[in-house]
């Protein structure tokens, strides 16, 4: 293996060496090392920058252990123009969008034998629901590949329930002039662990709306990385979550503006209640040197409902061109707005009900980004249920 030295000469590299051995820090988010081979990554100790906020010990089975990468039961009735099914990894086109950027994702990638493929080939926007339940306590790997053909449009809802110990990669490819609303709902049982890496490539004049809703599970991590590759492409990334005392909910968002005249909006909102409730949100936006005319904004807001919670919120913005339409970011974590409560109580609404309305309105702003009415109602009812539980333990 050879590489060019600064003077242009050829340098022979030791094949056993990988980029993780290089002590030079990554200078920009796009330079982060990636590989499908978990052996190319250094051992995970929890002290690494990308792991220091995560419960590494509880993820160890997914990081280093053997995983069942076969197919699993799903419920799906795809409409006309949409196909859903498992294929052998050798017959899939996985890897065309991106490759894993951490050892857990690479471990899952390397052990998958069946890929769930969803192809949207309809010019009429239709909704496809894919439901999986009770994957069990056996450590498992999964891979989903969603392709939206040129000029086609769709809504894909991925719903997860029951027990799981799951490491997962998901790729989304939007071809020119296409659009997709992708919703990932995590409603796992209390002891379940789910770590997912989502990768999206959005080409010319295509539009991706990516929505994460994390309500159930013990440890749930969903990390979406979206590249706006084509001119005029757009990405809207939304997230809603509610962590209680036994939950660690984590979301690391990355948007790479690569093509010119691209647009992105990132908005994640969460609530926390109960001693030990923990959320992590990290948002990275990179506006590349060729991404002139970019319009970008990201925000994360957390509502703290009790003592003993912790919310980490870290927005990052990197700009490599001065010719942009606009860019910004915001982050806030705090308790109820006393003025909102006073306003509602002054109109005869009891304090408990007033608090409930404030939280519902806060999280509902993200829920209403979803086009599927049934799912909206389901999530709003789930928020009400969580709020009732907080009132019972108050």
C-alpha positions in Angstrom: 0.0 0.0 0.0 1.4 3.4 -1.0 0.7 7.0 -0.3 2.0 10.3 -1.5 4.4 12.2 0.8 4.3 16.1 0.9 7.1 16.2 -1.6 5.3 14.0 -4.1 7.4 10.9 -3.5 5.8 7.5 -2.8 5.8 6.2 0.7 5.1 2.5 1.5 2.7 2.0 4.3 2.5 -1.0 6.7 -0.8 -2.8 5.7 -1.4 -3.6 9.4 -1.6 0.1 10.2 -5.0 1.9 10.1 -6.0 5.5 10.5 -7.0 4.9 14.1 -3.3 4.5 14.9 -2.6 8.0 13.6 -2.3 10.4 16.6 -3.1 13.5 14.5 -6.5 14.6 15.5 -9.3 14.7 12.9 -9.5 18.3 11.7 -13.0 18.2 10.3 -16.0 16.0 10.8 -15.9 14.7 7.2 -12.4 13.3 7.8 -13.6 10.8 10.4 -12.3 7.3 9.8 -14.7 4.8 8.3 -14.4 1.1 7.6 -16.6 -2.0 7.4 -14.0 -4.0 9.3 -14.3 -3.8 13.1 -10.6 -4.8 13.4 -9.6 -1.5 11.8 -10.9 0.4 14.8 -9.1 0.7 18.1 -10.5 -0.9 21.2 -13.3 1.1 22.8 -12.6 2.1 26.4 -15.2 4.9 26.9 -12.5 7.6 27.1 -12.6 8.3 23.4 -14.2 11.6 22.4 -16.9 9.8 20.4 -17.7 7.4 23.3 -17.2 9.4 26.5 -20.9 10.2 26.8 -22.2 6.7 26.0 -22.7 3.7 28.3 -19.9 1.7 26.8 -20.0 -1.1 29.3 -23.6 -2.0 28.5 -22.9 -1.8 24.8 -19.9 -4.2 24.9 -21.8 -7.2 23.5 -22.6 -5.1 20.4 -19.2 -3.6 20.1 -17.1 -6.7 20.3 -19.3 -9.8 20.4 -20.8 -12.2 17.9 -24.1 -11.1 16.5 -27.0 -12.8 14.7 -27.1 -11.1 11.3 -29.9 -13.1 9.7 -33.4 -11.9 8.8 -36.1 -11.4 11.4 -40.0 -11.3 11.3 -41.5 -8.0 10.0 -45.0 -6.8 9.3 -45.3 -4.8 6.1 -48.0 -4.3 3.4 -46.2 -2.1 0.9 -48.4 -0.1 -1.5 -48.1 -0.3 -5.3 -44.7 0.8 -6.5 -42.9 -0.1 -3.2 -41.1 -3.4 -2.6 -40.0 -4.7 0.9 -38.0 -7.8 1.6 -34.7 -9.4 2.7 -31.9 -10.2 0.3 -28.5 -11.7 0.7 -25.7 -9.2 1.4 -23.9 -10.3 -1.8 -27.0 -9.4 -3.8 -27.5 -6.0 -2.2 -26.0 -2.6 -3.0 -25.2 -1.7 0.6 -22.2 0.5 1.1 -23.1 2.8 -1.8 -24.2 5.5 0.6 -21.6 5.3 3.4 -19.5 3.1 5.7 -19.5 2.7 9.5 -17.6 5.4 11.5 -17.4 3.5 14.8 -16.5 0.0 15.9 -20.0 -1.0 17.0 -21.5 -0.1 13.6 -18.6 -1.9 11.8 -19.2 -5.0 14.0 -22.8 -5.0 13.0 -22.0 -4.4 9.4 -19.5 -7.3 9.2 -21.9 -9.9 10.6 -25.1 -9.2 8.6 -26.1 -11.9 6.2 -29.5 -10.6 5.2 -30.3 -7.0 4.2 -33.8 -5.5 4.5 -34.3 -3.6 1.2 -37.0 -1.1 0.6 -37.4 0.4 -2.9 -39.7 3.3 -3.6 -40.5 3.4 -7.4 -43.8 5.3 -7.3 -44.2 8.8 -8.5 -47.3 9.1 -6.2 -46.5 9.6 -2.6 -47.6 6.6 -0.5 -46.9 5.4 3.0 -45.2 2.1 3.8 -45.1 0.9 7.4 -42.6 -1.7 8.5 -43.1 -3.1 12.0 -40.7 -5.4 13.9 -41.4 -6.9 17.4 -39.6 -8.9 20.0 -36.2 -9.5 18.4 -35.2 -11.2 21.7 -32.3 -11.0 24.0 -29.7 -12.5 21.6 -27.3 -9.9 20.3 -28.3 -9.1 16.8 -27.1 -7.2 13.8 -29.4 -5.6 11.2 -29.0 -3.6 8.0 -31.7 -1.7 6.1 -31.3 -0.2 2.7 -33.9 2.3 1.4 -33.7 3.5 -2.2 -36.0 6.2 -3.7 -35.8 6.2 -7.5 -35.5 9.3 -9.6 -38.6 11.4 -9.5 -40.3 9.1 -7.0 -41.8 10.0 -3.6 -42.7 8.1 -0.5 -43.2 7.9 3.3 -41.5 5.0 5.2 -42.3 4.4 8.8 -40.1 1.9 10.7 -41.6 0.9 14.0 -39.8 -1.2 16.7 -41.3 -2.8 19.8 -40.6 -5.4 22.4 -37.2 -6.9 23.4 -33.9 -6.3 21.5 -30.2 -6.2 21.8 -29.5 -4.7 18.4 -26.7 -3.0 16.5 -28.0 -1.6 13.2 -26.9 0.3 10.1 -29.4 2.0 7.8 -28.7 3.5 4.4 -31.0 5.9 2.5 -30.3 6.8 -1.2 -32.4 9.6 -2.7 -31.9 9.9 -6.5 -32.5 13.2 -8.4 -35.9 14.8 -8.0 -37.1 12.3 -5.4 -38.4 12.8 -1.9 -38.7 10.7 1.2 -40.1 11.1 4.7 -38.5 8.5 6.9 -39.7 8.0 10.5 -37.9 5.8 12.9 -40.0 5.0 16.0 -38.3 3.3 19.0 -40.8 1.9 21.4 -38.7 -1.0 22.8 -39.3 -2.7 26.2 -37.7 -1.3 29.3 -34.6 -3.6 29.1 -33.9 -3.3 25.4 -30.7 -1.8 23.9 -30.6 -0.4 20.3 -27.7 1.3 18.6 -28.4 2.5 15.1 -26.3 4.4 12.5 -28.3 6.0 9.7 -26.6 7.3 6.6 -28.3 9.3 3.9 -27.2 10.6 0.5 -29.5 13.2 -1.1 -28.8 14.0 -4.8 -29.8 16.9 -7.0 -33.2 18.5 -6.2 -34.1 15.7 -3.8 -35.5 16.2 -0.4 -35.2 14.0 2.7 -37.2 14.4 5.9 -35.8 12.3 8.6 -37.7 12.0 11.9 -36.6 10.1 15.0 -39.0 9.3 17.9 -37.4 7.6 20.9 -39.8 6.8 23.7 -39.1 3.2 24.9 -36.0 1.2 25.6 -33.2 1.2 28.2 -30.4 2.5 25.9 -31.4 3.9 22.5 -28.9 5.6 20.2 -29.9 6.8 16.7 -27.1 8.6 14.9 -28.2 10.1 11.5 -25.5 11.3 9.0 -26.8 13.0 5.9 -24.9 14.2 2.9 -26.6 16.8 0.7 -24.6 15.9 -2.3 -26.5 17.4 -5.2 -27.4 21.0 -6.1 -30.7 22.1 -4.7 -31.0 19.1 -2.3 -32.4 19.5 1.1 -32.6 17.7 4.4 -34.9 18.2 7.4 -33.9 16.2 10.5 -36.2 16.2 13.4 -36.2 14.3 16.7 -38.5 13.9 19.7 -37.7 11.9 22.9 -38.8 11.5 26.5 -36.3 9.9 28.9 -37.3 8.6 32.3 -35.3 7.2 35.2 -34.1 4.0 33.5 -33.3 5.5 30.1 -30.3 6.7 28.2 -31.4 8.3 24.9 -28.7 9.5 22.5 -28.7 11.2 19.1 -25.7 12.4 17.2 -26.6 14.3 14.1 -24.4 15.1 11.2 -25.3 17.1 8.1 -22.7 17.6 5.4 -23.6 20.3 2.8 -21.6 19.2 -0.2 -23.5 20.6 -3.2 -24.4 24.2 -3.9 -27.7 25.8 -3.0 -28.6 23.2 -0.4 -30.8 23.6 2.7 -31.0 21.9 6.0 -33.0 22.2 9.2 -32.3 20.2 12.3 -34.6 20.4 15.4 -34.5 17.9 18.2 -36.7 18.3 21.4 -36.7 16.1 24.5 -38.1 15.9 28.0 -36.4 14.2 31.0 -37.9 13.0 34.3 -36.6 10.9 37.1 -33.3 10.3 38.8 -30.8 8.9 36.3 -32.7 10.0 33.1 -30.0 10.8 30.6 -30.0 12.3 27.1 -27.2 13.1 24.7 -27.5 15.2 21.6 -24.6 16.2 19.4 -25.2 18.1 16.2 -22.5 18.6 13.6 -23.1 20.7 10.5 -20.3 21.0 7.9 -20.7 23.5 5.0 -18.1 22.4 2.4 -16.0 24.6 0.2 -18.2 23.9 -2.8 -21.5 24.4 -0.9 -22.2 28.0 -2.0 -25.6 29.3 -1.3 -26.2 27.0 1.7 -29.0 27.7 4.1 -28.6 25.8 7.4 -29.9 25.9 11.0 -29.8 23.4 13.8 -31.2 23.4 17.3 -31.7 21.2 20.4 -33.9 22.0 23.3 -34.5 19.9 26.4 -37.2 20.3 29.1 -36.2 19.1 32.6 -39.1 17.9 34.6 -37.4 16.8 37.8 -34.1 16.7 39.7 -31.5 14.0 39.0 -31.5 14.2 35.2 -28.7 15.0 32.8 -28.9 16.4 29.3 -25.8 16.9 27.2 -26.3 19.1 24.2 -23.4 20.1 21.9 -24.1 21.9 18.6 -21.2 22.3 16.2 -21.0 24.4 13.0 -18.1 24.4 10.5 -18.1 26.6 7.4 -15.6 26.3 4.6 -17.0 28.9 2.3 -18.0 32.6 2.8 -20.7 32.5 0.1 -23.7 31.2 2.1 -27.3 32.2 2.5 -27.3 31.7 6.2 -26.2 29.3 9.0 -26.7 29.1 12.7 -27.3 26.8 15.7 -28.9 26.9 19.2 -29.1 24.8 22.3 -31.1 25.2 25.5 -31.8 23.0 28.5 -34.0 24.1 31.3 -37.1 23.8 33.5 -40.7 25.0 32.8 -41.2 28.5 31.7 -42.9 30.1 34.7 -44.6 32.6 32.5 -46.3 29.9 30.5 -47.5 28.2 33.6 -48.7 31.5 35.1 -50.6 32.3 31.9 -52.4 29.0 31.9 -53.1 29.0 35.7 -54.4 32.6 35.5 -57.1 31.2 33.1 -58.3 28.7 35.6 -56.2 25.7 34.5 -54.9 23.6 37.4 -51.1 23.5 37.8 -50.8 19.7 36.9 -52.9 20.1 33.8 -51.0 23.3 32.9 -47.7 21.5 33.1 -49.1 18.7 31.0 -50.2 21.2 28.3 -46.8 22.9 28.2 -44.9 19.6 27.7 -47.4 18.3 25.1 -47.0 21.5 23.2 -43.3 21.5 23.4 -42.9 17.9 22.1 -45.9 18.1 19.9 -44.2 20.7 17.7 -41.9 17.9 16.4 -44.6 15.2 16.4 -46.7 17.3 14.0 -43.9 17.3 11.5 -45.0 13.7 10.7 -47.5 13.4 7.9 -49.1 10.2 9.1 -52.1 11.1 11.3 -52.2 7.6 12.9 -48.6 7.9 14.0 -49.1 11.5 15.3 -52.0 10.4 17.5 -50.1 7.4 18.7 -47.1 9.5 19.7 -49.1 12.2 21.4 -50.9 9.6 23.4 -47.6 8.1 24.4 -46.4 11.5 25.6 -49.5 11.8 27.7 -48.8 8.4 29.2 -45.3 9.3 30.1 -46.6 12.5 31.7 -49.1 10.6 33.8 -46.3 8.4 35.0 -44.3 11.4 36.0 -47.2 12.8 38.0 -47.7 9.5 39.8 -44.0 9.5 40.9 -43.9 13.2 41.8 
